[in-house]
Amino acid sequence: MSVTAPECEGDVSPFGISEREVEAISSRADPAWDEISVTPCLHAPKLSALTGTELYLKFENQQYTNSFKERGALAKLLSLSDEERARGVIAASAGNHAQGLARHAALLGVKACIFMPRRTPSVKVEETRALGADIVLEGDNYDAASKAAATRAGETGEIMVHPFDDPHVACGQGTVISEMLAAVPDLDVVVVPIGGGGLAAGTAVIGKRIKPDLKVVGVQAALYPSMLNAIRKTDRPCGGSTLAEGIAVSEPGQLTRRIIAEYVDEIVTVEEAQLETALCLLLNTQKTLAEGAGAAGLAAVMAHRGLFRGKKVGSIICGGNIDTRLVSGVLMRDLARHRRLARLRIELIDVPGQLSIVSDAITRADGNIIDVAYHKIFNDLPAKQTYLDISVEATDADHMDRIIAELRSVGLNVDFANY
């Protein structure tokens, strides 16, 4: 892949729009850009020490809709003529693009219609509607909703606003790197989540216009390596349930894949456990809530340390919209992964006083009992024996080992319960 600064013929930029338009977008020339925050780009000393880098985080989760998607939506809206604005805009989205387009269309007095899959959570539907858009629930997934939106646009003349495969949208997303380089001019490398590719394409082109030797590394969820497949001509499986649903795109954009193939230096993937760990680290060390896609950059820095060690690295926390119940589950799984929380399975004789023996041993080891469950029927033990599953909290892995050792010291058969 090319690492040179982008070049273009005549007055046409790599996005396929004029250099004048690119300059207007990247400089945020229109007053409407005042409605989009210049989010903080801050040094993360604890994470820097952990990763062996000098790490800076760009907090796009602090936008009004908690996502960078507002940038591209506004850039597209500002590119429309008065006649096009009068026709209204239409899009398909179940997430951040829907809210970003709805908000800025309302602020500019443009009618917006968003097609969402029928299974979209009601909270997302209502949040988008509250921002001023008309909502149409259509199809069982994004592809079906997008097809329906395109059909209606063809019938009504409404302007279709694609979430990533659009030159103005991709260029608008690139305003993120303009702000990052204004805050930290000597960044060596920027890590960018890739789904459809709008943010990565915009970041690569705009970033290298400003700093030609800037290295751009894209990161995809290992379950959705669609851009990697498109560029490297591989056929890795693509699909599944990922924490990084914001970048769970099976078919990347045509425009974005062309730009990324030329201007993004490397694409890496991260596993689900790495995404979970990164999300927990951001919450615990930076006190910031990221969605799965927003944690992908940190996950990449940790999983591919050789690419980043010793460098000044910028990572974009691209969004913070995540279900609180999911966050709770991820945090608890992280505690279990570090053995600060464990479910222990103990074989007991089914007679009075056995639970007291267990609880006394855990108390002596300064452990904390979370819950207890007996399994007298569904087990393969002799009839007079039973399993006790007990969830225990410890300060760290060594403390958990001491708790288990204390239980075993009183003759109990203890193991970890994995189901």
ABEGO torsion letter per residue (X at the ends): XBABBBBBBEABBAAGBBAAAAAAAAAGABAAAAABBBBBBBBBAAAAAAAGBBBBBBBAAABAAGBAAAAAAAAAAAABBAAAAAAEBBBBBABAAAAAAAAAAAAAGBBBBBBBBAABBAAAAAAAAAAGBBBBBBEABAAAAAAAAAAAAAAAGBBBBBAABBAAAAAAAAAAAAAAAAABAABABBBBBBBAGAAAAAAAAAAAAABAABBBBBBBBAABAAAAAAAAGBABBBEEBBABAAABBABBBAAAAAAAAAABABBBBBBAAAAAAAAAAAAAAAGBBBBAAAAAAAAAAAABAAAABGBBBBBBBABABBBAAAAAAAAAAAAAAAGABBBBBBBBBBBBGAAAAAAAAAAAAGBBBABBBBBAABBABBAABBBBBBBBBBABAAAAAAAAAAAAAAGBBBBBBAX
